[in-house]
Amino acid sequence: MFSPENLGRALLVLGGTIFLAGLVFLFLGRIGLGRLPGDIIIKRESLTIYIPITTMILISIIMTLIFNLWRR
């Protein structure tokens, strides 16, 4: 059941996870991930669309390898 204590713990874990994800994205942006060849950027007068296809594929491969090694 949901008690205030369990809900508080869940919120702390969720907040910590979001914080860590933010740090990871800041770090990856500084090393150039997100501006790889194959990422699509469409710029118009008042609109910019960014589609990071290559970045998503690379992150997917890395996460697959990490989870497969972790599961063994």
N, C-alpha and C positions, 0 to 999 in steps of 0.2 A: 504494500500500500504506500501511498504518498504521505509521508509525514513531513512536517516542516524541516526536520533535520535532514532527511533524505533529499528533499527538494533543494535545500541549501547546498549540499554537497554536489548535486548534479549541476547546479548553476555555476559553482566554482570550477568544476571540471570543464564545463562548456566554455566558460570565460577564459580559462587557461589555454584551452585548445585553440580558440580564436586568436588569442594573443600570440601563441607560438606560430600559428599559420601566418599571421601578419608579419612577424619577424622573418620567417622563411621567404615570403614574397618580397620583402624589402631587400634581403640579401641577394635573391636570385635576380632582381631587377638591376642591382649594382654590378653584377658580373656579366650582364648582357643577355640573360635568358629572357625571352620575350621579344627580342629583335633579331630573330634568326632568319636566314634566307628561307623563304617559303611561307613566312607569316605575311598575311595580306593586310595592307593598310589602304583604305579608300578615303581620300580627303576631298571634300567639296567645300563650297563657300562657308556654310555654317554647320557642317556635319563631318564628323570623322568616325569611320567604322574600322575597328581593329579586330581581325580574326587570326588568332595565333595557332594556326594549324600545325606547323612544325614543332612549336613549343609543346602543344598538347600531346603530340605523338611521342616526343622525347620524354616527357614527364610520365606518360603511360607506360613506356618501356621500363623506365627506372623503377617506378612503383611496382610493376609486375615482378621484376627481379627481386626487389626487396621483400615483397610479401611471399614469394616462392622460397627464398632462402630462410625467412623467418618461420615458415610453416614446417620446414624440415627439421 
